[in-house]
Amino acid sequence: THSVRELVELAFAHVGLDWEKHVVSDPKFYRPAEVDLLLADPSKARNDLGWSPTVSFAGLVAMMVDADLERLSARR
């Protein structure tokens, strides 16, 4: 499993930033958990389609950050 914190750490590290210098977390904005743990199960896609992931979690985060950076630079 991966946490939001892990996603944030990877995203900021990808652009050479320390996330703790840029992210503020305030417990008053936390929402109660609807469930304690959410897990995806890719077994149906694997079994029915022969699909398996080819990108790691860190690789996916890097791709997302790069796409956002490209989109932002295109606006300028």
C-alpha positions in Angstrom: 0.0 0.0 0.0 1.0 3.6 -0.4 0.1 6.6 1.7 -0.7 10.2 0.7 2.4 11.1 2.6 4.5 8.8 0.4 3.0 10.3 -2.7 3.8 13.8 -1.5 7.4 12.8 -0.5 8.0 11.3 -4.0 6.4 14.2 -5.9 8.4 16.9 -4.1 11.6 14.8 -4.2 11.1 14.5 -8.0 11.5 18.3 -8.3 14.2 18.6 -5.7 12.1 20.0 -2.9 11.7 19.1 0.8 7.9 18.6 1.1 8.0 19.5 4.8 9.1 23.1 3.9 6.0 23.5 1.7 3.1 21.4 3.1 1.1 22.3 6.2 -1.2 19.7 7.7 -3.9 20.8 10.1 -5.8 18.1 11.9 -9.0 20.3 12.0 -9.3 19.6 8.2 -9.0 15.8 8.5 -12.1 14.0 7.7 -13.2 10.9 9.5 -12.1 7.8 7.7 -14.9 6.0 6.0 -12.8 2.9 6.0 -9.5 2.2 7.6 -7.7 0.9 4.6 -8.5 1.0 0.9 -6.7 -1.5 -1.3 -6.9 -2.0 -5.1 -7.0 -5.5 -6.4 -5.6 -5.8 -10.0 -6.2 -9.5 -10.1 -9.3 -9.2 -12.2 -7.5 -7.2 -14.9 -4.6 -9.7 -14.7 -6.9 -12.7 -15.0 -9.4 -11.4 -17.5 -7.1 -9.2 -19.7 -3.6 -10.6 -19.1 -2.7 -7.1 -17.8 0.1 -6.4 -15.3 1.5 -3.1 -14.2 4.7 -2.0 -15.9 5.2 1.3 -14.0 6.2 1.5 -10.3 4.5 3.7 -7.9 7.5 6.1 -7.8 7.5 6.1 -11.6 3.8 6.9 -11.8 4.3 9.8 -9.4 7.2 11.1 -11.5 5.0 10.9 -14.7 2.2 12.8 -13.0 4.5 15.5 -11.8 6.2 15.8 -15.2 2.8 16.1 -16.9 1.7 18.8 -14.5 4.9 20.7 -15.0 4.5 20.5 -18.8 0.9 21.7 -18.6 2.0 24.6 -16.4 4.9 25.6 -18.7 2.5 25.5 -21.7 0.4 28.2 -20.1 3.2 30.7 -20.0 
